[in-house]
Amino acid sequence: MARQVATGEGKQVGRTPSRHWYSFLALPAGKAVRVLSRLTRHGGSALPGKVVERIDPTFLARTLSRLPRGVVLVSGTNGKTTTTRMVASMLESLGLKVFTNPTGSNFTRGVVSSLVSTLGPGGKLDADIAVLELDEAYAVHFVRQVKPRHALLLNVMRDQLDRFGEIDTTAGLLAQVAEATTGTVVLNREDPRISALAAQTPARTRVAYFGLADDLLTYFPTDDDMHAQTETRASGEDADVPSPRPGHSLPADVVLEKVMDHRAVFRVDGRRLETDVRLEGVYNLYNAAAALALVRSVLADNEPDDARLMDALAQVTPAFGRGEVITYKGAPVELVLVKNPMGFRLALSSFDPDGRDTMIAIRDDYADGRDMSWLWDVDFASLRKSGVAMVSGTRAYDMALRLAYEQVPVDAVNTDLEKALAAFLDAHSGRPKRIYCTYTSMLRLRAELGRVTEVSDAGVGV
C-alpha cells in the first residue's frame, strides 16, 4: 500500500509510488551507464536518467517524496541555472542539506541523472530539501509526478520557438507549475505574463513577488518591450523607455534597488540591505533578488537575520558556463551563455568588450533550439569598436552575417568549434578572452578547454 508522506508544515506532498519487483535494478544500471559514458565521453548528462526512467518510472517521485522539506522548483526562460545555484548555495550556507541538479540538465531525466550520481547503494537521499531547475515544458511533466512545496517563476521570453511556439504558450506551461505548488509561489512582478500567474495559484498557496526599482526597469525589458524597442530603433526614435507594467505597483518581498561592480543594494521587507557579490553581470543581480525572495519563503518558519542572509548571498559563485572564468596560460577565458534575445542583450550590456578578445559560438542542436532568427533581435552595436575575433558553431555564418549588418568587424569564421577555439586561444597569448556561446557550444567548449587546462568537473558527459 502506498505510504502517506507528511511535510514539516503538516501538508501532504504525495504518496510513495508502488514499485515493480525489478525496480531495484534501476539505480545500479544508472550508475553503470554514468561511469561508462564518462569513460568513453559518449552520451550527455541525462543518459543515466533515461535508463533509470525506462526501468523504473516511479523512481523520481518515490525518491523525492521522502524529503522532509519537500521540493523547490525553479523555471522560466532566463536565469534558471544561475538562480537555482544561488538558492541551493544559500540554503546550504544557512544550514540545510540540499540536493540539486547542478549541470543545467533541466529535463526530468536530467534530475534523475543527478539523483543517480548522488544516491548511495541503498538509494536513500541524504538531504533536507531538493532545489531543482526545470525547463518550462518539462516542468509540467515533473509536477505531474512531484508536487513542489515552493516554486520560483522567473520570466517569459521568446526562446526556442520551434519547441514552445509563442510566449503565451510558455506562460501557460508555467501556469501549470503555479497550480501544482502547495506552499509558496514566488513571481516576477515586472513580467506581466508571470505576475498574472497569481490568479492561477491555489487559494491555500502563498504568493510572493520580487521586483525592480523604477530606475532599473530599462535594464530588464519585458518581451513586449524588446519588440517595441526593435521597432522604435528602426524608426530612429528613443528605444529605452519601457512600456507600462501592470504588476509594478504590487508589493514585492525583495526589490533590487541599485547595482554596482560586484555589489548590490536590495530592499527586503522595507529594509535596505547591501552586499558584495561574486557573480558577473547585472542580470545576475536581478536573479539574486529572486533567489532572496525564494530563500526567505523556504525559511519562513525560521528566517535568518539580515547579516546571515547577505553573507550567504555573498558566497555564491557563478554556475558553470554562466560567467564562469577558466584560466588558460595565465589569462582568463570567460564563458557567457546566451540563448535568446533578452539573455544576449543583457550579457552584452553587462560586459565591457574593451581589453578582451571576443568569440561568439552559435549552434542549433535540439537543446539550443533550431530557430536562430532571434539573433536579429539582438543589438550588437557595443561590439563595433572592439570587433569579434572568432565566430564559430554550426550557425557561424548566420552569426557572421548578423554582425556584418550591424557593422561589427569579424576577424575569422570557422564552423569547426574545436579548431576555432584553438585558434582563438593561441591568438594574442596572455590577453583576456570572452566567449558568448549557446548551450551545446558551451558544453563542447568546456570539454575542449578541459583537455588543455584545468576546468572544474560539472558532471557533464560529452
Backbone torsions as a table, in degrees:
resi	resn	phi	psi	omega
1	MET	NA	142.1	179.8
2	ALA	-67.0	146.4	-175.5
3	ARG	-102.1	133.1	174.5
4	GLN	-71.5	137.0	178.3
5	VAL	-116.2	122.0	179.4
6	ALA	-99.9	142.7	177.9
7	THR	-89.0	172.8	177.6
8	GLY	-65.6	-18.1	-179.6
9	GLU	-96.8	8.2	178.6
10	GLY	80.8	13.6	179.4
11	LYS	-104.2	144.4	177.1
12	GLN	-79.6	129.1	179.6
13	VAL	-103.8	-3.2	177.8
14	GLY	143.5	-175.4	179.6
15	ARG	-114.0	146.3	175.2
16	THR	-73.9	115.5	-175.2
17	PRO	-64.3	147.8	176.5
18	SER	-70.7	157.3	-173.8
19	ARG	-117.1	146.4	169.2
20	HIS	-75.2	157.2	-176.5
21	TRP	-62.5	-27.4	-176.8
22	TYR	-93.5	4.2	-176.1
23	SER	-66.8	-19.3	178.4
24	PHE	-63.5	-15.4	179.2
25	LEU	-79.7	-17.0	-171.6
26	ALA	-60.9	-51.7	-176.9
27	LEU	-64.3	-48.5	177.1
28	PRO	-58.7	-39.2	179.6
29	ALA	-64.9	-42.6	179.0
30	GLY	-63.4	-41.1	178.3
31	LYS	-64.9	-39.0	179.3
32	ALA	-64.9	-42.4	178.6
33	VAL	-64.4	-40.2	179.3
34	ARG	-61.2	-46.5	179.1
35	VAL	-61.9	-45.3	-177.7
36	LEU	-63.7	-42.6	-178.0
37	SER	-66.8	-34.1	179.0
38	ARG	-74.2	-34.6	178.1
39	LEU	-69.5	-37.8	-175.7
40	THR	-95.0	-9.3	-177.1
41	ARG	59.2	33.6	174.8
42	HIS	-118.0	142.1	179.2
43	GLY	90.0	150.8	-178.6
44	GLY	-95.6	-174.0	-176.6
45	SER	-68.4	-16.0	-177.4
46	ALA	-93.9	-6.3	-175.4
47	LEU	-60.5	-45.5	177.0
48	PRO	-58.7	-36.1	178.4
49	GLY	-65.1	-37.5	178.1
50	LYS	-61.9	-42.0	179.5
51	VAL	-65.6	-45.4	-178.8
52	VAL	-63.5	-43.9	179.9
53	GLU	-62.5	-35.4	178.8
54	ARG	-65.5	-40.6	-179.0
55	ILE	-76.8	-42.3	-174.7
56	ASP	-138.5	91.6	-178.2
57	PRO	-63.5	-16.2	-178.9
58	THR	-93.0	0.6	-173.1
59	PHE	-56.1	-48.1	-174.8
60	LEU	-63.6	-52.5	-176.9
61	ALA	-64.9	-40.3	-177.9
62	ARG	-65.4	-41.9	-177.1
63	THR	-69.3	-45.0	-176.3
64	LEU	-76.4	-22.6	-178.9
65	SER	-66.3	-15.0	-177.4
66	ARG	-87.2	-6.6	-176.2
67	LEU	-72.9	128.8	-176.4
68	PRO	-64.2	-31.2	-179.7
69	ARG	-105.0	9.7	173.2
70	GLY	74.3	-154.3	-172.1
71	VAL	-122.7	137.4	172.1
72	VAL	-107.8	129.0	-179.3
73	LEU	-115.2	130.9	178.0
74	VAL	-117.6	126.3	178.9
75	SER	-148.3	171.6	-175.2
76	GLY	137.7	174.1	-174.6
77	THR	-76.7	-47.8	-175.9
78	ASN	-116.7	140.6	168.3
79	GLY	90.6	6.6	-175.7
80	LYS	-59.8	-50.8	-173.6
81	THR	-65.0	-47.4	-178.9
82	THR	-64.2	-43.5	-178.0
83	THR	-68.0	-38.6	176.3
84	THR	-60.4	-43.0	178.0
85	ARG	-62.3	-41.8	178.1
86	MET	-59.0	-49.9	-176.7
87	VAL	-62.3	-46.9	-179.4
88	ALA	-62.0	-44.3	-179.1
89	SER	-64.1	-42.9	-179.0
90	MET	-66.1	-43.4	179.7
91	LEU	-63.7	-37.2	176.2
92	GLU	-65.4	-43.0	178.5
93	SER	-61.8	-27.4	-177.6
94	LEU	-96.4	12.6	167.4
95	GLY	106.4	0.9	179.6
96	LEU	-95.5	150.2	169.6
97	LYS	-87.7	122.1	-170.6
98	VAL	-119.7	132.9	167.2
99	PHE	-102.1	135.9	178.5
100	THR	-146.1	169.1	175.3
101	ASN	-106.3	89.6	-166.8
102	PRO	-78.1	-10.4	-174.4
103	THR	-84.2	-10.1	-174.4
104	GLY	81.6	7.4	173.8
105	SER	-78.8	92.1	-164.5
106	ASN	-102.7	30.1	168.6
107	PHE	-95.6	165.8	-179.7
108	THR	-59.5	-39.2	-179.8
109	ARG	-70.0	-24.0	173.4
110	GLY	-67.0	-38.3	175.6
111	VAL	-64.1	-43.1	178.3
112	VAL	-61.4	-40.4	178.1
113	SER	-61.4	-40.1	177.1
114	SER	-64.3	-37.6	176.0
115	LEU	-63.8	-41.5	179.7
116	VAL	-57.6	-42.2	-177.7
117	SER	-75.1	-18.2	-175.9
118	THR	-97.2	-38.1	-173.2
119	LEU	-69.1	143.2	172.3
120	GLY	-79.6	179.4	-177.8
121	PRO	-56.8	-30.7	-178.9
122	GLY	-78.2	-11.6	176.6
123	GLY	82.6	10.2	179.1
124	LYS	-91.3	134.4	-179.6
125	LEU	-90.7	115.6	-178.4
126	ASP	-85.7	79.5	-178.1
127	ALA	-155.5	156.4	174.6
128	ASP	-89.7	-31.4	-170.6
129	ILE	-152.9	152.3	173.5
130	ALA	-110.9	132.7	176.0
131	VAL	-118.2	110.3	-167.9
132	LEU	-124.4	134.0	170.9
133	GLU	-89.4	130.4	178.1
134	LEU	-130.8	131.0	169.3
135	ASP	-54.0	145.7	-173.4
136	GLU	-55.2	-43.2	-178.9
137	ALA	-71.8	-42.8	-177.8
138	TYR	-75.3	-19.2	173.9
139	ALA	-60.3	-34.2	178.2
140	VAL	-65.1	-43.8	176.9
141	HIS	-62.6	-38.3	-177.6
142	PHE	-64.6	-48.3	-174.5
143	VAL	-70.3	-15.0	172.7
144	ARG	-72.4	-23.5	178.4
145	GLN	-98.4	-38.3	-174.5
146	VAL	-132.9	123.6	176.6
147	LYS	-85.0	115.6	-179.2
148	PRO	-69.3	145.6	173.4
149	ARG	-75.5	-40.9	-179.9
150	HIS	-132.5	146.4	175.9
151	ALA	-135.7	140.0	174.4
152	LEU	-118.5	118.7	-178.7
153	LEU	-113.3	115.1	-164.3
154	LEU	-86.6	-52.4	-172.4
155	ASN	-172.6	167.7	174.0
156	VAL	-132.9	116.4	177.9
157	MET	-130.3	165.7	177.2
158	ARG	-72.8	117.9	-173.8
159	ASP	-154.9	129.2	178.3
160	GLN	50.8	59.9	-176.3
161	LEU	-61.8	-24.3	178.0
162	ASP	-68.4	-22.9	179.1
163	ARG	-96.2	-48.2	-169.4
164	PHE	-97.3	-20.8	-171.4
165	GLY	75.0	-151.2	-178.2
166	GLU	-70.8	160.8	-171.6
167	ILE	-68.3	-22.1	175.4
168	ASP	-65.4	-28.5	174.2
169	THR	-66.0	-43.2	177.3
170	THR	-61.9	-42.8	177.7
171	ALA	-60.5	-37.0	177.4
172	GLY	-64.1	-35.6	176.5
173	LEU	-65.2	-43.6	-180.0
174	LEU	-69.4	-27.1	175.6
175	ALA	-61.0	-35.8	179.1
176	GLN	-67.9	-30.6	174.8
177	VAL	-67.1	-46.2	179.2
178	ALA	-58.9	-41.0	-178.4
179	GLU	-65.7	-27.9	-175.5
180	ALA	-91.0	-9.4	-174.3
181	THR	-80.6	134.0	-172.1
182	THR	-98.0	-20.0	-174.6
183	GLY	-111.1	-74.4	-178.0
184	THR	-138.1	135.9	171.1
185	VAL	-110.9	122.6	178.5
186	VAL	-102.1	125.0	-173.3
187	LEU	-121.3	151.1	174.8
188	ASN	-82.0	108.4	-175.1
189	ARG	-69.9	-20.1	-175.6
190	GLU	-84.7	-11.9	177.7
191	ASP	-101.4	111.3	-173.6
192	PRO	-61.2	-30.5	179.4
193	ARG	-74.5	-25.0	177.0
194	ILE	-85.0	-47.4	-178.7
195	SER	-61.6	-28.3	178.9
196	ALA	-67.8	-17.1	-178.3
197	LEU	-71.2	-9.4	174.9
198	ALA	-56.9	-32.2	-179.7
199	ALA	-71.1	-18.5	-179.4
200	GLN	-92.0	-6.0	-174.4
201	THR	-83.1	137.4	179.2
202	PRO	-56.9	151.2	-175.7
203	ALA	-58.9	-33.1	-177.4
204	ARG	-83.8	-8.4	-178.0
205	THR	-91.6	130.7	179.6
206	ARG	-74.3	144.5	175.2
207	VAL	-115.3	129.9	176.0
208	ALA	-126.8	159.2	-177.6
209	TYR	-129.6	151.5	164.5
210	PHE	-121.7	154.1	-175.2
211	GLY	-158.8	-169.2	-175.1
212	LEU	-123.1	149.8	168.9
213	ALA	-69.1	156.6	-174.9
214	ASP	-54.0	-43.7	-173.6
215	ASP	-77.1	0.0	176.2
216	LEU	-104.6	-3.2	-175.5
217	LEU	-60.3	-34.7	-177.8
218	THR	-69.0	-20.5	178.4
219	TYR	-73.7	-23.0	-173.1
220	PHE	-129.0	73.1	-179.5
221	PRO	-67.6	148.1	171.7
222	THR	-76.4	175.0	177.3
223	ASP	-61.5	-38.9	178.0
224	ASP	-64.9	-39.0	176.5
225	ASP	-60.7	-42.6	-178.0
226	MET	-58.8	-44.7	-178.4
227	HIS	-70.9	-37.2	176.8
228	ALA	-64.4	-39.4	-179.7
229	GLN	-68.3	-36.6	177.3
230	THR	-60.8	-41.8	-179.3
231	GLU	-70.0	-40.6	-178.3
232	THR	-72.1	-32.7	175.9
233	ARG	-62.4	-39.8	-179.7
234	ALA	-63.9	-28.3	-179.8
235	SER	-91.0	-4.3	178.6
236	GLY	84.6	9.3	-179.4
237	GLU	-91.9	171.4	177.3
238	ASP	-64.1	126.7	-174.6
239	ALA	-111.3	13.8	-172.1
240	ASP	-104.2	3.4	-178.5
241	VAL	-90.6	118.2	-179.1
242	PRO	-72.7	152.8	175.8
243	SER	-72.6	158.9	177.1
244	PRO	-57.8	142.5	-178.3
245	ARG	-116.6	114.8	-173.9
246	PRO	-55.8	-32.7	-174.6
247	GLY	-92.9	1.7	-171.4
248	HIS	-64.7	-22.4	179.6
249	SER	-86.1	-4.8	179.1
250	LEU	-65.5	142.7	177.5
251	PRO	-71.4	121.6	-178.9
252	ALA	-101.3	138.9	176.7
253	ASP	-64.5	-38.6	-179.5
254	VAL	-133.2	130.2	178.1
255	VAL	-124.4	129.6	171.8
256	LEU	-78.4	118.2	-173.9
257	GLU	-102.5	-35.3	-175.0
258	LYS	-152.0	139.8	178.1
259	VAL	-120.0	137.1	178.3
260	MET	-135.5	-176.2	178.7
261	ASP	-71.3	107.3	-179.5
262	HIS	55.4	34.8	177.0
263	ARG	-153.5	146.7	-177.7
264	ALA	-146.0	154.7	175.2
265	VAL	-118.4	129.1	178.7
266	PHE	-119.4	150.2	170.2
267	ARG	-106.5	112.8	-176.0
268	VAL	-116.1	109.3	-176.5
269	ASP	50.1	40.7	177.1
270	GLY	87.7	-9.2	-179.7
271	ARG	-95.2	137.5	179.7
272	ARG	-88.6	117.0	-178.4
273	LEU	-121.9	134.0	-177.9
274	GLU	-124.9	142.2	-178.7
275	THR	-154.4	153.7	168.1
276	ASP	-75.9	152.1	176.1
277	VAL	-135.7	150.0	179.2
278	ARG	-97.7	3.2	-176.0
279	LEU	-83.8	152.3	179.2
280	GLU	-102.3	141.2	172.3
281	GLY	93.4	137.9	-178.8
282	VAL	-63.8	-32.2	-178.1
283	TYR	-65.0	-29.5	179.1
284	ASN	-72.2	-21.4	175.8
285	LEU	-73.1	-33.0	173.5
286	TYR	-69.3	-39.5	173.1
287	ASN	-58.6	-35.1	179.1
288	ALA	-64.7	-37.0	176.3
289	ALA	-62.5	-41.2	177.4
290	ALA	-62.9	-44.2	-179.6
291	ALA	-62.9	-41.8	178.6
292	LEU	-60.2	-44.0	-179.9
293	ALA	-62.3	-40.2	-179.0
294	LEU	-70.5	-44.4	180.0
295	VAL	-60.6	-41.3	178.5
296	ARG	-63.5	-35.1	178.3
297	SER	-69.0	-42.1	179.5
298	VAL	-62.4	-39.7	-175.4
299	LEU	-100.6	25.1	-175.7
300	ALA	-60.1	-28.7	-179.6
301	ASP	-76.9	-15.3	179.7
302	ASN	-155.3	61.7	-172.6
303	GLU	-67.2	132.4	178.8
304	PRO	-70.3	159.2	177.4
305	ASP	-71.4	168.8	-174.1
306	ASP	-59.7	-40.2	-177.3
307	ALA	-63.5	-44.0	179.3
308	ARG	-66.7	-37.6	-180.0
309	LEU	-64.2	-46.3	179.9
310	MET	-68.6	-36.7	178.1
311	ASP	-64.0	-39.3	178.3
312	ALA	-63.7	-40.2	178.1
313	LEU	-67.1	-39.3	-177.9
314	ALA	-63.6	-22.9	-177.7
315	GLN	-85.2	-10.7	-175.5
316	VAL	-69.4	133.3	176.9
317	THR	-107.6	159.8	-177.8
318	PRO	-61.7	146.4	172.8
319	ALA	-70.8	157.0	-176.0
320	PHE	-60.9	133.0	179.3
321	GLY	76.8	-1.5	-179.0
322	ARG	-113.9	72.1	-174.2
323	GLY	83.9	12.0	178.2
324	GLU	-67.9	138.5	179.7
325	VAL	-113.3	124.0	178.6
326	ILE	-114.7	135.1	-178.1
327	THR	-93.1	128.5	177.5
328	TYR	-130.2	117.3	-178.4
329	LYS	52.5	41.9	175.2
330	GLY	82.8	-2.1	-178.1
331	ALA	-115.8	145.3	179.9
332	PRO	-76.0	137.4	172.7
333	VAL	-120.3	113.1	-173.9
334	GLU	-101.1	129.5	177.6
335	LEU	-102.8	124.3	-178.5
336	VAL	-123.9	113.3	-179.2
337	LEU	-73.6	132.8	174.7
338	VAL	-134.4	135.3	-177.1
339	LYS	-146.3	1.9	176.4
340	ASN	-163.2	170.5	-174.6
341	PRO	-58.0	-44.1	-177.9
342	MET	-62.4	-47.6	-178.9
343	GLY	-62.3	-42.6	-179.0
344	PHE	-68.1	-42.2	179.8
345	ARG	-60.1	-47.3	-179.2
346	LEU	-66.1	-36.5	178.0
347	ALA	-63.6	-45.7	-179.7
348	LEU	-64.0	-36.2	-179.6
349	SER	-76.5	-19.6	-176.8
350	SER	-87.0	-26.8	-171.9
351	PHE	-117.6	125.5	177.7
352	ASP	-76.0	122.4	-179.1
353	PRO	-75.1	-14.6	-177.6
354	ASP	-63.8	138.8	176.5
355	GLY	81.7	6.8	179.9
356	ARG	-136.0	151.2	168.9
357	ASP	-86.2	140.5	-177.0
358	THR	-116.3	136.4	173.5
359	MET	-126.5	143.9	175.0
360	ILE	-124.2	126.8	-178.0
361	ALA	-123.1	113.4	-175.2
362	ILE	-120.2	119.6	174.5
363	ARG	-120.8	161.0	-177.7
364	ASP	-127.2	39.2	172.4
365	ASP	-67.5	172.0	-176.0
366	TYR	-55.5	-42.6	-177.4
367	ALA	-68.2	-18.9	178.2
368	ASP	-89.0	-27.2	-168.4
369	GLY	96.9	134.6	-177.2
370	ARG	-78.8	-28.8	-174.8
371	ASP	-85.4	109.9	-179.1
372	MET	-101.9	14.5	-180.0
373	SER	-62.8	-19.3	-179.6
374	TRP	-62.8	-19.5	178.1
375	LEU	-58.9	-26.1	-178.7
376	TRP	-79.2	-7.1	176.4
377	ASP	-95.6	3.4	-179.3
378	VAL	-101.9	135.3	177.5
379	ASP	-90.5	112.7	-177.4
380	PHE	-101.7	16.0	-175.3
381	ALA	-59.3	-28.5	-178.5
382	SER	-65.2	-15.0	-179.1
383	LEU	-96.0	-0.6	-175.9
384	ARG	-61.0	-42.6	-175.8
385	LYS	-70.5	-47.4	-175.6
386	SER	-82.8	-29.6	-176.8
387	GLY	75.7	177.6	178.3
388	VAL	-120.5	124.4	-175.1
389	ALA	-74.7	-35.1	-176.5
390	MET	-149.2	136.9	171.8
391	VAL	-121.6	131.8	-175.5
392	SER	-145.7	-178.6	-178.5
393	GLY	100.5	170.3	-177.5
394	THR	-62.8	-24.6	178.7
395	ARG	-110.6	33.8	-177.8
396	ALA	-59.6	-42.0	-175.9
397	TYR	-73.3	-29.0	172.6
398	ASP	-63.4	-42.9	-179.5
399	MET	-66.9	-42.4	180.0
400	ALA	-63.0	-37.8	177.3
401	LEU	-64.8	-43.0	178.8
402	ARG	-60.3	-42.5	179.1
403	LEU	-66.3	-36.0	178.7
404	ALA	-62.4	-42.0	178.3
405	TYR	-65.6	-27.2	179.3
406	GLU	-89.1	1.7	179.5
407	GLN	62.6	37.9	176.0
408	VAL	-99.3	119.8	179.7
409	PRO	-64.0	138.5	177.2
410	VAL	-124.1	123.7	-177.8
411	ASP	-77.4	-40.4	-175.2
412	ALA	-152.5	149.1	175.7
413	VAL	-129.1	127.2	179.2
414	ASN	-146.6	117.2	-177.7
415	THR	-72.4	-18.2	177.7
416	ASP	-79.4	107.5	-170.8
417	LEU	-62.8	-42.9	-177.4
418	GLU	-66.8	-43.7	178.1
419	LYS	-66.8	-37.9	178.6
420	ALA	-63.9	-42.5	179.1
421	LEU	-62.5	-43.4	-179.8
422	ALA	-59.8	-44.7	179.7
423	ALA	-65.6	-39.7	-179.7
424	PHE	-64.9	-43.5	-178.8
425	LEU	-67.2	-38.0	-174.8
426	ASP	-79.8	-18.9	177.3
427	ALA	-76.2	137.1	178.8
428	HIS	51.8	56.7	-177.7
429	SER	-52.9	134.9	179.8
430	GLY	90.6	-9.4	179.9
431	ARG	-87.2	136.2	177.9
432	PRO	-57.6	147.7	-176.3
433	LYS	-135.6	150.7	177.6
434	ARG	-135.2	135.9	-179.5
435	ILE	-123.1	118.3	171.4
436	TYR	-89.7	125.1	-171.0
437	CYS	-146.1	146.0	172.2
438	THR	-74.7	172.5	-168.8
439	TYR	-59.2	-53.1	-177.7
440	THR	-70.2	-28.3	173.1
441	SER	-62.6	-43.7	-179.3
442	MET	-60.7	-43.3	179.2
443	LEU	-61.4	-44.5	-179.0
444	ARG	-70.0	-37.2	178.0
445	LEU	-65.3	-41.6	177.5
446	ARG	-62.7	-41.9	179.9
447	ALA	-63.6	-41.3	-179.9
448	GLU	-69.5	-40.6	176.1
449	LEU	-62.3	-33.2	178.5
450	GLY	-64.7	-18.9	178.3
451	ARG	-84.3	-16.3	-175.8
452	VAL	-120.2	-9.9	179.9
453	THR	-157.8	177.3	-177.7
454	GLU	-81.6	124.2	177.9
455	VAL	-130.5	132.5	-179.0
456	SER	-62.8	145.9	-179.6
457	ASP	-78.9	115.8	177.6
458	ALA	-98.4	5.5	178.4
459	GLY	74.8	25.8	-176.8
460	VAL	-106.0	121.6	172.6
461	GLY	-77.2	144.0	-178.1
462	VAL	-127.3	NA	NA
